[in-house]
Amino acid sequence: MWVAPVEKPWTSNPALNGVSFSSTDPNGFTYISTWEYIDRANPAIAAQVPNILDSNKVYVGFIAGMPGDWKNGNGHYNTDAGGVVGNFKVSKFSQLFRQNSHPLLKAMIMNSDEVQFILAEAAVKGLVTGGSDSYYRRGITFSMKRWGISDAAINTYLAQASITLPGDNAGKLAKIANQKWLALFLISAETYLDLRRTRLPNIFGNGYLSTYQFPLRYRYPGEELGQNKDAYDAGVAALVPAVDDEFSKMWLLQ
């Protein structure tokens, strides 16, 4: 629904090289993709072979926070042809995002599924009554219904062993966070705040934190330093460490 097929997906089958095919998503939007053979003898491609993460697939991403040029993600090599924002080897957002109106593009304040995941987390921590599993499963159900998934498909999904909450609280919180992350797709501020608060889901296993620091706050606006210096100085002094950058902890995180 939300992601388009790759324009020029890699293939390990030389017979498919240059073969085009069409895909139509559940909203009726159609895309054309053309297979490209991974010809390791081609100098233009050879240099990018180490960057190829996925081949023989039509939905492909690249590592978030990758230290290299993201335009080379998944081995994309003809960057000039791709233009300013083009990468023929990874999925882009679907045509749904370019519509003036659509039922799935309605504005929202807070989703019912988010409420259920909050209650599930609170139940694990003993802050509310009720079973964490019930809240958790309702959260998944409400989220999938919001995207038009059938009851039968939801029941099949919920019946998987991988969905069952484990016995330990840490494991429960990890699974709840994973499903909440999925449910909050398109609500990036909430996902960021949850990630900052809990470090869940654990998306840091790709070496992100060994290369980058995780941003914790916005810096104070520059006007504050010139027009409200006393309050600015007091605010900075309360940070740990007392430096006005995106990595210092404000009171909420201390």
Beta strands, then each sheet from edge to edge (+ up, - down):
strand 1: 10-11
strand 2: 20-24
strand 3: 30-34
strand 4: 36-37
sheet 1: 1+ 4+
sheet 2: 2+ 3-
end
